């Protein structure tokens, strides 16, 4: 522990953030609104450590300058803000950035034993003991209060994988009850699936992709927890409560002002 803390202090001292750059990044990410000075400082330090530990590899068509790297890191580190000082993003060292959505080879064996192989177009992917892959337009579109955050979604999968394969249950803190987590998540997942069974085109409270499987439900719920917490809490209060205990944050309270302003804006008039 002594060596870990010493190394951390040394890295932070050797790689200080430009205050103007950090202020600019915070200003362009609405999901960071409401953080007090101490929280912003702690998040800044997490970003420095994240960018030192993880290698951001970009394919042709993605230009990564210091501001772009920090824009990504701030979103990646927000979920860790109040978590115990452990290596939550262990097991991978690379984030691979594509200039656009990419094709991912998929393989599935059905109940009859027939294997199906196809290419699935994706904007993000997280591999067990492997890299996180992100489409850069999705990263650029993340950070607003609209329920979408590709960075948080894929890194939520990494948290989920700390217990092995992604199954919607990351390692819980000692003061959390596994049965309470499972009950809240399963009930919400079942309700969402039942709604889509009745009407596949239903305007669900959260992205219907959450109904794919429990792992995707956790990842989508994490997106909404940080970027549309009011929608998540209103639709699935027990899920919001469990995520609040896990992430040890209350984004709805922190973002109360920006959310109120957002909902007070008049709807755009699309009439000709």
Number of C-alpha atoms within 10 A of each C-alpha: 6 7 8 9 11 10 12 15 13 11 15 17 10 8 12 11 17 10 10 9 14 17 12 13 18 21 12 13 16 18 25 25 17 16 15 11 9 9 15 20 13 15 23 24 21 21 24 20 18 18 15 14 14 16 14 18 14 17 13 9 11 16 12 15 9 10 13 14 14 22 23 21 22 27 25 23 22 23 22 19 19 14 14 11 9 8 8 14 19 14 15 17 17 15 17 18 25 21 17 17 17 17 12 14 10 10 11 11 10 9 7 6 8 9 10 10 11 11 11 12 11 14 22 24 18 20 16 16 14 13 18 22 22 25 22 25 16 19 21 15 13 24 27 17 22 19 23 23 27 27 26 27 23 25 23 26 27 28 20 21 24 18 14 14 15 23 16 23 21 20 16 15 13 7 8 13 11 13 9 13 20 15 13 17 24 16 14 20 21 13 14 22 19 13 16 16 11 9 11 12 10 12 11 14 12 21 16 19 12 19 22 11 14 18 21 22 25 26 26 27 27 29 29 26 27 30 27 24 26 23 18 24 17 11 15 21 15 19 26 26 17 19 20 16 16 19 21 16 20 16 23 21 12 17 22 15 12 16 19 11 9 12 9 9 8 7 7 6 6 5 4 3
